Amino acid sequence: MNRIYLDNAATTPLAPEVFDAMLPYLKEHFGNPSAIHAFGRKTRAAVEQARRTVAGLLNCAPGEIIFTSGGTEADNMVLNGAVRDLGVKHLITSPVEHHAVELPAHALAHHGTQVHWLRVEADGRPDLTHLEELLKATNGQGVLVSLMHANNEIGTRTDLHAVGGLCRQYGALFHSDTVQTMGHYRFDLENTPIDFLACAAHKFHGPKGVGFLYMRSGAGLKPMILGGSQERNMRAGTENIAGIVGLAKAMELAYHDLEQHQAHIQGLKDLLKKRLVEEIPGVGFNGDPGPGSLYTVLSVHFPDDGKGEMLLYNLDIEGVAVSGGSACSSGSNTGSHVLGALYPERLGANIRFSFSRYSTAAEVEHAVSVLKRIFQLVPHKA
Ligand SMILES: Cc1ncc(COP(=O)(O)O)c(C=O)c1O
């Protein structure tokens, strides 16, 4: 069967060029970067070159990039570290964050941090009037605001400059989970009012199990993992050298032809939207499906006609890989806290289609034809 993959917000395939860049660090260059001999110096140079590449692409200082095991670790470092090290007593976040932020927030609340759950608009965007009310009420003192750049389930995007501007005005710290947007939008961190952000390489054709935390110079977090002095004492443990090299290569490739990739993927999202409306009666879109939203994600609501419950499984049987919510709940049509928060009473099935630069219009058309068959809008072939 010809399987098609439209679940790129969960993870993306490794780019062949990334694999090629990583290979020497899996085969020949195995030295421990902390060692002073030539084997170690070779891998140390690779790690530091990767850091410079990432920093150059994001317009920040290399010392502001701390390599981690991915987005989850970076998010956890910020939330827990801000409370532990930076005197944060109030955390302002939203009910539609990824679990990598939401669950540490609940755990912190359990241990005495005052967590303020920001109201969100109908499309999942944070209510900035409410944010300003909360910042005023707390006087911005001892406050961390953590709001994701783009929602992994519904694609709604938040204006980092608007949120960061308010945080600066009231003296609050600002963290954004940029896992879905890193490698997909350009960042100019020197000129963005933000203190922390999180990245996972596998969302833009890099390897899994590697990412980074951006921490603005002087922000003052302390390490979460203690041990050796790796990552300038910010994250102990022998480095994932091949992963770090792969991350930097994936970022280079992503930003080299970014506008071309954006136009291609946006075209596929628009095509799917149009074709679904034409072919499947009663479809709707979750969050903000418009031009300002994350161009890699289209979250679709299907009518409650009895077919919805098995939709994810039926698509898989037909060779179409998509997601019913975030990666954490993939394989299950239940349990999306994001859709639950935005559409608490609504029946029907939700499917997230997500694209990459390798996705094609033919795949979109194939997915639509499979959906038509599932909804029995065309007769089954004998
Ligand atoms: C918005 C967001 N944050 C954090 C993560 C966690 O990233 P990782 O699984 O690489 O740690 C994901 C991955 O699904 C995500 O989409």
The ligand as a Tripos MOL2 file, in Angstrom:
@<TRIPOS>MOLECULE
LIG
   16    16     1     0     0
SMALL
NO_CHARGES

@<TRIPOS>ATOM
      1 C1          4.3330   22.6240   21.2280 C.3       1 LIG1
      2 C2          5.1840   21.4880   21.6770 C.ar      1 LIG1
      3 N1          5.9250   21.6240   22.7910 N.ar      1 LIG1
      4 C3          6.7240   20.6510   23.2310 C.ar      1 LIG1
      5 C4          6.8160   19.4560   22.5720 C.ar      1 LIG1
      6 C5          7.7200   18.3930   23.1030 C.3       1 LIG1
      7 O1          8.8150   18.1840   22.2810 O.3       1 LIG1
      8 P1          9.7200   16.8700   22.5070 P.3       1 LIG1
      9 O2          8.7900   15.7060   22.4590 O.co2     1 LIG1
     10 O3         10.6820   16.8730   21.3700 O.co2     1 LIG1
     11 O4         10.3840   17.0140   23.8170 O.co2     1 LIG1
     12 C6          6.0410   19.2450   21.4110 C.ar      1 LIG1
     13 C7          6.0620   17.9460   20.6910 C.2       1 LIG1
     14 O5          5.0410   17.3980   20.3270 O.2       1 LIG1
     15 C8          5.2180   20.2940   20.9500 C.ar      1 LIG1
     16 O6          4.4830   20.1700   19.8560 O.3       1 LIG1
@<TRIPOS>BOND
     1     1     2 1
     2     2     3 ar
     3     2    15 ar
     4     3     4 ar
     5     4     5 ar
     6     5     6 1
     7     5    12 ar
     8     6     7 1
     9     7     8 1
    10     8     9 2
    11     8    10 1
    12     8    11 1
    13    12    13 1
    14    12    15 ar
    15    13    14 2
    16    15    16 1
@<TRIPOS>SUBSTRUCTURE
     1 LIG1         1 GROUP 0 **** ****
